[in-house]
Amino acid sequence: MPMTIDALDLPRSRRLTPAQQTSMSPCGLGWARWARSAAAVALLVSFAAPVGAAEPAAPASAPQPSSAAPPSAAQKETARTWLREGYEALERGQPAAALERFSGAYQLVRVPTTGLAVAQAQERLGQWVEANATAMEVLNMPRQPDEPEVFGRARDDARALSDRLSQLIPSLRVEVTPDGADARVAIDGVEMQGAANGMPLRLNPGEHQLRVSAPGYVPAERALALRESSHEQLSIELASDPYAAVAETPSAAAPDAADATPGSAARTRGYVGLGVAIAARPIKKTRRTPPGSTATSRP
């Protein structure tokens, strides 16, 4: 009996157990079931056009985005292969390899099912911030009037995943003093705009490196360890950099040319003229007398 789109089965999101909530992949549920339905999801790729393909076409003069064109047969075949390999990698306990395959399939065929697979692989890796962003991207995909029912189920799973991760993702507030310092906050080498003003930062659980810098102050660095569902606040007091103050003070040995007065210029010319006069004065030569001889003076 041939399989139809309505017969495709995708897992529903389920509630976490306490043991799963304490692990770094608390939401990675139902992967065996996902693997069993991998062939069905891959078959869906062969039927589905990318979301947004049914929207009215832009004027001919406007450039067409690459995502607006339906995927080619080669792209769909490649996406099917990568989805299958991704589920096999999850069964082997290799979420990083699965994420690589799912991401490739999602780039080729951007539909809710492939996007949800990416989000769940990111979740298994502890990349909760990225997984939540991908799930929100799935939810923001425009619905099509003739889209298959499985897309709706994938959106429901993405919504449940996003709601769950929103409760688990830790946050951090950084308070920097003194208040007048033009401080910049960087997390793991990435500058976070507005973080110095106490705005909450949403970060993945685990270890992070924080660096706070400001002109005229010594940079401060801290090592952080964030737990799931935690809300941390960190106060950083910057110390003045004495070397920065010395560098800003002009040197007394090199006065600015604008501070020179007419009197100093005249004295400089006098010194130069005196030097010329001394150099022009003839030097009297003294005749050396050999030893044992008597020196006589010339008339």
Secondary structure, 3 states (H helix, E strand, C coil): CCCCHHHCCCCCCCCCCHHHHCCCCCCCCCHHHHHHCHHHHHHHHHHCCCCCCCCCCCCCCCCCCHHHCCCCHHHHHHHHHHHHHHHHHHHCCCHHHHHHHHHHHHHHCCCHHHHHHHHHHHHHCCCHHHHHHHHHHHHCCCCCCCCCHHHHHHHHHHHHHHHHHHHHCCEEEEEEECCCCCCEEEECCEEECCCCECCCEECCCEEEEEEEECCCEECEEEEEEECCCCEEEEEEECEECHHHHHHHCCCCCCCCHHHCCHHHHHHHHHHHHHHHHHHHCCCCCCCCCCCCCCCCCCC
